[in-house]
Amino acid sequence: MEDYKPIVGKTYSLFGKDASTEPFYRKISALTDDILALLSIPEPQALEYIQALSKDKRRMKKTAGKPPEYSALAHMLHWIDHVLVDYTPGVEQHLKTASYYKFITDKGLLSSREQYYLYMIEFELVNRIHRERFLGSNFRIALLPYCLKKSQTDCKASPDEIDYLCRGCLKSCYINQISMLLREHEVNPYIWSRISLKSLFKKLIKINGSIAVLGIACMVELVQGMRLCMKAKLPVMGIPLNANRCARWMDGFYETTVDLSALEKILN
Ligand code: SF4
């Protein structure tokens, strides 16, 4: 995309200090390999371990504050911090300044630095574990967030019997570009209008036998969505938005982007 340039979100940016997001994807892949070697357990068990850690926010914060030699976990957290620190520049400032009301109504907004790190490893592990089943499913659906569309345009997306479909009115719109890429890989792209996922999945399974889900969302929401799909025993893959810039996080709407090469890579 011609307008692929660094952007910063409320809490994270996959550009870090680089001009592209390629270094992030390279680092997260290498880091996941290293963690798997360190834990010396199969990927599904490593995923359970990483998920359990990320749910224990207090313990993560306390352990991250200890020196690396304090424990194996402290060593791992320091190591992860060393690799990923540039990608979460706004977490502490956001936690200090976000309104109390927002925190009560939307728990995802409370994610700590350590949780962001673990979420990054989690989506990489989920993609690795589910890839084969995802590609072998009868029907693959992608749920895209509205914040990827060009904000200044009068979007022509309209619903079919499943959800909203991009009608390709603007060449430079990210949703259009992603939709074309996904269709080439036999994934059906929809702009998610927050219809109930539970009833949508039920309906699609009834029609198609087996289904798989691809998600694109901000880091926190992506991981929450992946967990929901896994709970429903559905193969799921996905990649995060390059930065969290929608009205949920910022005081307004700011365009965001996604790494199309990284998306293509998980589908090949
Ligand atoms: S290209 Fe698709 S998502 Fe983008 S503005 Fe047009 S219809 Fe909406």
Residues whose N, C-alpha, C, O or C-beta is under 5 A from the ligand:
A	BS01	SF4	K149 K150 T153 C155 K156 A157 C166 R167 G168 C169 L170 C173 I175 N176
